Amino acid sequence: MRNAGISFRHSKSSSRLRLFALLCCTVFINCAGVSADRKPKRIFIDPGHTKVTNSVSGIVGEEYIVNYRVCRYLKEMLDADKRFTADLNRDETDYIPGIKAFHRSNNTFLRGVVATVVPGEHRNTAMTAEQNAELYAVRHYAISNRYDLLVSVHFDYLLERYRSRQASTKGFHVTASPFNRRFDESLGAASNIAKALGVRYKPNRAIDHDTPFITPEHKKNYPLAAFLADGVVIRSLIILGDAFENSYVKKNRMTAVDDVPSVLIECGFLHEKQFCDDAELKELARMIYNGIVLFGAE
């Protein structure tokens, strides 16, 4: 994925205190286990891209491989916690059979969304129509199977012409889509994950909201500048819910279409050397896990 963000400065001592508080919260809730009347939250994990759609790499490695390594650790942590169950949507290279079957059986709907035209909007031409349909299939598989949260994990990168900016371009951001029909829950999850990531990492210095989709209602009801400062972005993306799907659903009067709270995490950049260390990828997964714990406690 592309893009960048805003700096968030904090001292090492305050970072340690915040990490300690988060971990204490995690341990306390963990000890409580799952109450008899509360089912574990089901988390659907999307390691962004596949071997076919991956197109970027850096010193950390190929993005689809690095994404998978982080997600594998995240799944292990969630599965060890009785409050959650977690599923990965792919193996090391490709989507699970369930998603492929869902894609085939819902091809008319998925192709209809892909074919939808929205004035002023343009699709990513680096992906084929079939690949776009596959991403919508991932999203709607999660909706159909009633997951409680979809977490899509990615790493950012700089285009070749911006390579001179590597030293000053670092950090994470977490995205929620205004077109997700459970936007408030998505935004809550994004905020909690960003809060947890902010204990160890800094938000990206060049992120911004997808301004064409920031409505007067958003401006009135949400502290947009504060979200940016914490590394939270409001954007329209296929995996989270986008303008094309929204238009198709409205045009076809599909009022019964449900949704799943969804976030996309750009964990950092593929040129950040710290992520060459597998132990750091595990710590990154732990920070995401801590954010999911905060979301699950709400």
ZASE-520368 format. One record per atom (N, C-alpha, C): x, y, z; residue in three letters. Coordinates in pm, whole numbers, plus 32768, in hexadecimal, padded with zeros to 4 digits. Atoms other than C-alpha are relative to their C-alpha. Layout:
! residues N
XYZALA...
This chain:
! residues 298
80547F898000MET800080008000MET8058807D8000MET7FB37F858004ARG806A816A7FD2ARG7FCB80648066ARG80217F8C7FAFASN805C82AD8099ASN805C80108078ASN7FAB7FE17F8EALA80FA834881D0ALA7FB78051806DALA80477FCA7F8BGLY80A9840F8326GLY803580718056GLY7FE17F907FA8ILE80C2850D844BILE80527FCE8076ILE7FAC802B7F91SER81C584FE855CSER7FB280058083SER803D80027F7DPHE816084AA86C0PHE80717FED8062PHE7F8880047FADARG826F84FD87B8ARG7FDD7FDD808FARG801180217F73HIS828D8461890FHIS80857FD08036HIS7F8280287FC3SER83A484188A03SER80057F6A8014SER7FF2808F7FE9LYS843182BD8A3FLYS7FBD7FD78082LYS803B80217F7FSER83BD82C78BAASER7F697FF77FF6SER80928004800FSER8257831A8B4ASER7FD67F897FAESER801F80768051SER825F82068A44SER7FFE7F838057SER7FFA80767FA9ARG82C781098B4CARG7F877FFB805EARG80737FFB7FA6LEU81B4817E8C39LEU7F807FD77FB7LEU80778022804EARG80AC81648B27ARG7FFE7F6C7FDDARG7FF7808E801FLEU8129800A8AC3LEU7FDC7FAE807BLEU801C80477F85PHE81207F9B8C30PHE7F6A8000801EPHE80907FF67FE6ALA7FB980198C55ALA7FB17FA67FA3ALA804680558060LEU7F4B7F688B17LEU800F7F6D8024LEU7FE7808B7FE0LEU7FEE7E228B7FLEU7FB77FD7807FLEU804A801D7F85CYS7F567E378CDDCYS7F6D7FE97FE1CYS808C800E8028CYS7E017E688C3ECYS7FEB7F797FBCCYS800A807E8049THR7E3F7D3E8B59THR80037F89805ETHR7FF280707FA2VAL7EB07C598C74VAL7F857FF68059VAL807580007FA8PHE7D8E7CC38D55PHE7F877FC37FBBPHE807580338047ILE7C877C808C4DILE80127F6D7FDEILE7FE2808A8024ASN7D337B3D8BE6ASN7FE27FA28073ASN801580547F8BCYS7D247AB78D48CYS7F6B7FE58017CYS809080107FEBALA7BAD7AEB8D48ALA7FC57F947FA6ALA80328063805DGLY7B8579FF8C22GLY7F84802F7FB8GLY807B7FDE8048VAL7A3E79F28B60VAL7F8A7FD88055VAL8074801F7FB0SER78F77A098C1DSER7FA67F9E7FB6SER80548069803BALA77F678F88BE5ALA7FA080367F98ALA80637FC8805DASP770B79E68B2FASP804080557F93ASP7FBC7FAF8065ARG78117A888A51ARG80587FA97FA7ARG7FB48052805DLYS789279D8891CLYS808180457FD9LYS7F837FC3802DPRO79F87A0E88A7PRO7FE880527F80PRO80097FAF807ALYS7A1B7B2087A2LYS80507FBD7F91LYS7FC380428072ARG7A6C7A98864AARG804780677FA9ARG7FAE7FA1804AILE7B877B4D8598ILE802C7FC37F7BILE7FD9802E8086PHE7BC17B288421PHE807B80517FD6PHE7F807FBE801BILE7D2B7B7683C7ILE80237FF57F6DILE7FDB7FF8808EASP7D8B7BE58269ASP8092802B7FF3ASP7F777FD88020PRO7F037BD98223PRO7FFF803B7F72PRO80157FBD807FGLY7EF77CDA810BGLY804D7FC87F8BGLY7FC88031807FHIS7F387C637FA5HIS80177F698002HIS7FDB808C8013THR7F8F7B0C7F1FTHR807E7FFE7FAATHR7F8A800A8055LYS80B57A897E57LYS7FE5803A7F76LYS80247FCE8085VAL7FF97AE97D19VAL7FF380977FFEVAL801B7F6F8002THR7F947C4B7D7DTHR806F8053803FTHR7F947FB27FC3ASN80CE7CAE7E3EASN805680427F95ASN7FAF7FBA8064SER81947DB67D84SER806E8054803FSER7F9E7FAB7FBEVAL82717E5C7E89VAL80597FB0805DVAL7FA1803E7FA4SER83A17E007F55SER806280698030SER7F9A7FA77FC9GLY84B27EA18024GLY80657FAD804CGLY7F9A804C7FB8ILE85CF7E418109ILE7FC17F9F8064ILE8045805A7FA2VAL84D07DA381F4VAL7FD27F817FB9VAL802C8073804EGLY845E7CBA80DBGLY7F8C80237FA6GLY80777FEB8053GLU83367C8C7FF1GLU7F888016805CGLU806A7FD97FA3GLU82017D2A8087GLU7FA47F8D8026GLU806280697FE0TYR81177BFF806CTYR80397F9A8061TYR7FBF805E7FA4ILE82167B258124ILE800B803C808CILE7FF27FBD7F7FVAL82587C238239VAL7F78800D8044VAL80887FF77FCAASN80E37C5D8265ASN7FD57F7B8040ASN802880847FCFTYR80AE7AE88291TYR80487FDD8082TYR7FB3801E7F86ARG81C27AC98397ARG7FC480478079ARG803E7FB47F93VAL81257BDB846BVAL7F7A7FC28026VAL808580367FE8CYS7FCA7B458445CYS80047F768041CYS7FF180837FC2ARG804179EA84A2ARG801780108097ARG7FE97FE47F72TYR80C57A7485ECTYR7F8180348043TYR807A7FC77FC8LEU7F857B398621LEU7F987F93801ALEU805F806E7FEELYS7EAF7A0385EFLYS80257FAB8079LYS7FD480507F8DGLU7F81794086ECGLU7FDA80448084GLU801F7FB67F86MET7F4E7A5287F0MET7F6A8001801BMET80917FFE7FF0LEU7DD87A6987B4LEU7FCB7F778025LEU802D80887FE4ASP7DAB78EF87B8ASP80237FD5808EASP7FD880207F77ALA7E6078E08908ALA7FAB804A8068ALA80557FAD7FABASP7D6279D78997ASP7F707FCD7FF4ASP8085803D8004LYS7C12793D89F7LYS7F92805F7FD3LYS80657F9F802AARG7B5D7A80899DARG7FF380097F69ARG7FFF7FF28091PHE7BAC7A53882APHE80137F7A7FBAPHE7FD58067805ETHR7BBB7961870ATHR8029804B7F82THR7FCB7FB78074ALA7C7A79C185CFALA80137FA37F8AALA7FEB8049807DASP7C86794F8465ASP804F80577FA0ASP7FB87FBD806DLEU7D7C79AB8352LEU7FB57FE77F7ELEU804A8013807DASN7CE679E381FAASN80577FC27F91ASN7FAA80418063ARG7E12794E8145ARG80727FB68044ARG7F86803F7FD0ASP7F4478718169ASP807580577FD4ASP7F8B7FB08024GLU80A478E08109GLU7FF480447F79GLU80037FCA8089THR804379247FA0THR7F7780247FCBTHR80827FEC8041ASP7ECD79167F55ASP7F8D7FF28063ASP807580027FABTYR7D6E79327FE1TYR7FD17F71801FTYR803480827FD6ILE7CC87814809CILE7F917FD37FA0ILE80698033805BPRO7BD677317FDBPRO7F78803E8017PRO80827FC67FE2GLY7AAA77C9808EGLY7FE880847FB8GLY800D7F808046ILE7AEC79207FF7ILE7FF47FEB7F6BILE800A801D808FLYS7B2078907E9DLYS7F757FCC7FDCLYS808780338017ALA79D777D47EB9ALA7F998070800CALA805A7F8F7FEFPHE7928790E7F37PHE8004805B7F84PHE7FED7FAE8078HIS79B779CE7E0FHIS7FB07FC67F8BHIS804680418070ARG792B78D07D16ARG7F6980088011ARG809080067FEBSER77D378BA7DB5SER7FBE808A8007SER80377F787FF9ASN77A97A357DD3ASN803880587F90ASN7FBC7FBA806DASN78487A937C89ASN7FAC80727FC3ASN80557F98803BTHR771D7B597C06THR800480808053THR7FF97F8C7FA7PHE77177C407D35PHE808980427FFAPHE7F787FCA7FFBLEU78917C687D3FLEU802580487F7FLEU7FE47FC08081ARG78AF7CB57BCCARG7FAC807E7FEDARG80557F8A8007GLY778D7DA77BE9GLY803F8075804AGLY7FBE7F977FB3VAL78487E6A7CF6VAL807B80347FB4VAL7F867FD98049VAL798B7E687C2AVAL7FDD80567F85VAL80287FB8807AALA78D17EE77AF4ALA7FC08088801EALA80447F837FDBTHR782F80067BB4THR805A80797FE8THR7FB87F82801AVAL789681657B49VAL7FCC806B8060VAL80227F917FA8VAL789D82857C41VAL8045807D7FCAVAL7FC47F858038PRO78D283E47BAEPRO806E8038805CPRO7F917FC77FB5GLY7A2284707C17GLY80577F9A8046GLY7FB380697FBEGLU7A9E83207C9AGLU80457FA77F99GLU7FB48055805BHIS7BA782447BF9HIS80367F88804BHIS7FCB807A7FC1ARG7C0C80E07C44ARG80977FF77FEFARG7F72801E800BASN7D6E80667C7DASN80187FAD7F82ASN7FEB80458080THR7DDC800A7B1CTHR806D7F968007THR7F9880667FF1ALA7EF77F327BA3ALA7FC37F768018ALA8044807F7FE7MET7DF57E277BF3MET7F967FE67F95MET806480278063THR7D167D687B02THR7F7580028040THR808A80067FCDALA7B9B7D5E7B1FALA7FED7F858058ALA800D807C7FB3GLU7BB77BF87B9DGLU8043800E8089GLU7FBB7FEC7F81GLN7CB07C5E7CAAGLN7FB2805E805DGLN80567FA97FB1ASN7BCD7D787D1AASN7F897FB28038ASN807180537FD4ALA7AAB7C827D2AALA802A7FA58072ALA7FCC80587F98GLU7B857B9F7DFEGLU800980498086GLU7FFB7FB17F85LEU7BBA7CB67EFDLEU7F748016803ALEU808B7FF47FD1TYR7A437CF57F0FTYR7FD07F7A803BTYR802580847FCEALA7A1C7B7D7F41ALA80357FEB808EALA7FC6800B7F7AVAL7B057B88806FVAL7FA9804C8064VAL80537FAC7FA8ARG7A3A7CA38107ARG7F787FC0801BARG808780347FEFHIS78E87C0180CAHIS7FFE7F728039HIS7FF280807FB9TYR79627AAC813DTYR7FFE80198096TYR7FFD7FDB7F71ALA79AC7B51828EALA7F76802A8030ALA80877FD47FDCILE78527BF3828EILE7FA27F87800BILE805A80748005SER779D7AB1822ESER80177FA08074SER7FDF805C7F92ASN785279EC833AASN7FFC80438089ASN801D7FB87F84ARG77FB7AF18442ARG8079800D805EARG7F8D7FE17FABTYR79577B4284BDTYR7FE78083804BTYR80117F887FAEASP796E7C4C85CBASP806080707FD9ASP7F9F7F9B802ALEU7A9B7CFE8533LEU80557FC97F8ELEU7FA48020806CLEU7B5F7CF783EELEU807B8059800ELEU7F827FB67FF2VAL7CCE7D5B8410VAL80587FE27F88VAL7FAC80108077SER7D947D9282CFSER808A803D801ESER7F787FD67FDAVAL7F0F7DA98303VAL805680167F85VAL7FAC7FDA8072HIS7FF87E598210HIS807F8046802EHIS7F8D7FA87FEDPHE81467F0881F3PHE800280657F8EPHE7FFB7F948061ASP81778051813FASP80877FFF7FB7ASP7F837FF58049TYR828580AB8044TYR800680867FB9TYR7FED7F828049LEU831581D57F8DLEU801B7FE27F6DLEU7FE1800C808ELEU831081F77E14LEU809180277FE8LEU7F727FEC801EGLU846682007D72GLU802780948002GLU7FDC7F738009ARG845A83777D38ARG800480458088ARG7FFD7FC67F7ATYR843183B17EAFTYR80667FBB805CTYR7FA2804D7FAEARG854B82CD7F24ARG805B80578056ARG7FAA7FA67FB2SER861683F87F9DSER7FC180278086SER80477FDB7F86ARG850E842980ACARG7FF67F8C8064ARG800E80767FABGLN853B82D1814AGLN801F801C8093GLN7FD57FE97F76ALA85F0834D8280ALA7F9580488054ALA80647FB17FB6SER84D3843982DDSER7F727FCA7FF1SER808680378018THR83AF835F826CTHR7FF37F798045THR801280797FB1LYS834C82618370LYS7F7680038041LYS807580007FACGLY822881F58444GLY7F867FB97FCAGLY807A804C801EPHE80D081588445PHE7F8A805E7FECPHE80847FC47FF4HIS7F6C81BE8402HIS7F967F937FF3HIS806E80617FFDVAL7E20810A8432VAL7F8680427FC2VAL806D7FC58050THR7CFB813F8346THR7F797FC0801FTHR808C802C7FFCALA7B828129836EALA7FB780467F8DALA80457FC88074SER7A918165824DSER7F7A803E8026SER80837FC17FE7PRO796C825A8256PRO7F8D7FB57FBDPRO8068804D8046PHE78B281678170PHE7FE37F7B8044PHE802180787FB3ASN78BF804A8269ASN7F80801C804FASN80817FE97FC1ARG775D802382EDARG80057FF18099ARG7FE780007F70ARG77F07FF08449ARG807B8057801BARG7F8F7FA37FFEPHE78D1811E8434PHE802E8022808EPHE7FD97FDA7F78ASP78CA818185A4ASP80517F928044ASP7FB680717FC6GLU793B8025860FGLU80897FF17FBCGLU7F8180078049SER7A46802484FFSER8060806B8031SER7FAD7F907FD2LEU7AC48177856FLEU80317FE7808FLEU7FD780237F78GLY7AC880FF86D8GLY80727F9B8000GLY7F958064800BALA7B9A7FD18677ALA808180407FCEALA7F8A7FBC8036ALA7C8580AC85A9ALA80438055806AALA7FCA7FAA7F97SER7CB0819E86CCSER80487FAF806BSER7FC280547F99ASN7CFB808987C5ASN80817FBF7FCEASN7F87803D8037ILE7DF67FDF86DFILE806E80697FEFILE7F9E7F94800CALA7EA0812C8695ALA803880278089ALA7FD37FE07F79LYS7EAF8174880ALYS80687F9A802FLYS7FA280697FD8ALA7F5A80268847ALA808380087FB1ALA7F877FF38052LEU804B804F8723LEU80528078802ALEU7FBB7F857FDAGLY80A081AE879EGLY80567FF2807BGLY7FAA80197F8DVAL813B811B88D7VAL80907FE37FD4VAL7F7B802B802EARG825E8091880BARG802E80497F81ARG7FDF7FC58081TYR824D814286B9TYR7FC2808B7FF3TYR80387F7B801CLYS8200829A8629LYS7FA67FFB7F85LYS80537FF78079PRO80E982EF8536PRO804F80397F8CPRO7FC27FCE807AASN814C833783D0ASN7FF380987FF6ASN7FFC7F6E8005ARG81A684A28385ARG7FAE803D7F8FARG80407FC58075ALA80E084CC8242ALA7F737FCC7FE5ALA808880348015ILE7F8D84278276ILE7F9B80717FF8ILE806E7FA08005ASP7E4984DA822EASP7F807FB47FE4ASP8081803C801CHIS7CD8848F8218HIS7FE280077F6AHIS802E8000808AASP7C34843D80CBASP7F94806C7FF5ASP80597F8B7FF1THR7B9B859A80BFTHR7F817FFF7FACTHR807F8000804APRO7A9B85607FA6PRO7F8F7FB78048PRO8066804F7FBBPHE79E8846E8090PHE7FE9802C808FPHE80177FC97F7AILE79FA853F81CDILE7F87805D7FF7ILE807D7FB4800BTHR789385BA81E8THR7FF9806B806ETHR80157F9E7F94PRO781B86E782B3PRO7FE07FBD8085PRO8020804A7F85GLU779685E883ACGLU807F7FCD8044GLU7F80802D7FC9HIS78F3855283D4HIS804980748043HIS7FB97F8C7FCCLYS798886AB8405LYS7FC480318084LYS80467FD17F88LYS788386FD850BLYS800F7FA08074LYS800980637F95ASN788185B885CEASN80837FBD8027ASN7F8480477FE2TYR79E9853D85C2TYR807680628005TYR7F8A7FA87FF5PRO7B2D85E88636PRO806C7FD47F9DPRO7FAB8033806CLEU7BDE85B084E9LEU8094801C8018LEU7F747FDD7FE8ALA7D2086678546ALA803D7FA8806DALA7FD080557F93ALA7D3F859E8687ALA80177F717FCFALA7FED80858039PHE7D0F845985C6PHE80847FF97FB2PHE7F847FFD804DLEU7E2784BA84D7LEU807A8000805CLEU7F907FF77FA3ALA7F0C851085FAALA80227F79803DALA7FEB80857FC8ASP7EDC83AF867FASP801B7F957F96ASP7FE68060806AGLY7F0C830C852AGLY7F847FBA7FCDGLY807F803B802FVAL7D9C82C884D9VAL7FCF804F7F88VAL80267FC2807EVAL7D24830D8377VAL7F767FCE7FD4VAL80818025803BILE7BCA830F82D8ILE80107FFD7F69ILE7FEC80138090ARG7BE382828176ARG7FA17F977FC9ARG805080618048SER7B1981C28077SER805C7F967FC4SER7FAD806D8034LEU7BB9806D8031LEU7FA87F857FEALEU805080768021ILE7B317F2D7F95ILE7FEB7FA68079ILE800680637F95ILE7B827E4E80BEILE7FAD80318077ILE80497FC67F8FLEU7AD47F3D81B0LEU7F73802B7FDDLEU807E7FC68030GLY79B07FB580DAGLY8021807F7FB3GLY7FD87F8D8051ASP79CE80AF7FBDASP7F88803F7FB8ASP80687FB58046ALA790B81A47EE4ALA7FBB7FAD7F95ALA80388052806BPHE78D880A67DCCPHE7F997F9D8038PHE805D805E7FC1GLU78387FA07EACGLU7F87804A8038GLU806D7FB17FC8ASN776A80AC7F5BASN7F9C80297F93ASN80567FD88070SER76E481267E0BSER7FB17F897FCBSER804280788034TYR76967FC47D93TYR7F907FD3805ETYR8064802B7F9DVAL75DD7F6C7ED6VAL7F87805B7FFDVAL80707FA08004LYS750C80AA7EC7LYS7FB17FF27F7FLYS8041800A8083LYS74C380867D53LYS7FA67F867FF8LYS804C807C8004ASN744A7F237D85ASN7FA87FEB807CASN80577FFF7F8AARG73917F787EC8ARG80197F878059ARG7FDA80727FACMET744E7E707F8EMET800A802D8091MET80027FC57F7ATHR73E47EFE80DDTHR80217F9C806ETHR7FE780657F99ALA74157DB48194ALA80937FDA800CALA7F7380237FFBVAL758B7DA68152VAL803B80288086VAL7FC37FE87F7DASP763F7D8582A0ASP808F80317FEBASP7F747FD9800CASP77A67DE882EBASP804F7FC98075ASP7FA6802A7F95VAL78D17D9683C6VAL805C80758021VAL7F9E7F997FDDPRO79A17E94848APRO80877FDA7FC5PRO7F888020804DSER7AE27EAD83C0SER8069806D800CSER7F907FA17FFFVAL7C397F4F83D4VAL806E7FCD7FA6VAL7F888022804BLEU7D6A7F5782F5LEU807680448043LEU7F8B7FCD7FBAILE7EBB7F8083A0ILE807780047FA1ILE7F7E7FF28041GLU7FEB800882EAGLU806580038072GLU7FAF80107F87CYS80E57F8B83ECCYS807D80578002CYS7F847FB4800DGLY820E8051836DGLY802C7FF87F6FGLY7FCC80028089PHE82ED8062823BPHE80617F8C7FECPHE7FA98071801FLEU83A87F4A818FLEU809480257FFELEU7F737FD97FF4HIS84E8801781ADHIS802A80168091HIS7FDE7FEF7F72GLU84DB8026832BGLU804A7F848033GLU7FA880717FE2LYS85FD7F488395LYS7FD87FB1807ALYS802680477F85GLN856E7EF384E9GLN7FA87F877FE2GLN805B806D801FPHE846D7E14843EPHE80457F8C7FB6PHE7FB580728036CYS857F7D3A83A9CYS80117F94806CCYS7FF3805A7F8EASP858E7C9D8504ASP7F7A7FBD801BASP807D80477FEBASP84887B8F8531ASP7FC5801A808AASP80307FE17F79ALA84767BDF86A4ALA7FB280838002ALA80477F808006GLU84087D41864AGLU7F777FED7FBEGLU8081801D803ELEU82F67CB88567LEU7FA17FC38067LEU8052803B7F97LYS827C7BEF8691LYS7FCF806B8061LYS80297F917FA9GLU82797D298769GLU7F9580567FBCGLU80647FB7804DLEU81B97DDB8656LEU7F797FBA800ALEU807C804E7FF3ALA80B67CC4865BALA7FC6800E808BALA80307FF27F77ARG80A37CE587D4ARG7FBB80878017ARG80407F7D7FF3MET80547E5887BBMET7F757FFF7FBFMET8082800B8042ILE7F3C7E0B86C3ILE7FA07FAF8057ILE805180537FA5TYR7EBF7CFA87ACTYR7FCD80538077TYR80287FAB7F8FASN7EBC7DF388CFASN7F8E805E7FD8ASN806A7FA88031GLY7DE77EDE87FBGLY7F7C7FB67FEEGLY80798052800FILE7CF17DC787AAILE7FC47FE18088ILE803080177F77VAL7CDB7D7A891EVAL7FB3807A8032VAL80467F857FD8LEU7C7E7EE58961LEU7F7A800C7FBBLEU807D7FFC804CPHE7B787ED6884DPHE7F9C7F9C8038PHE805780697FCFGLY7AED7D9088D5GLY7FC7801B808AGLY802D7FE27F78ALA7ACC7E218A33ALA7F9280678003ALA80657F958005GLU79E07F3689BEGLU7F727FC77FFCGLU
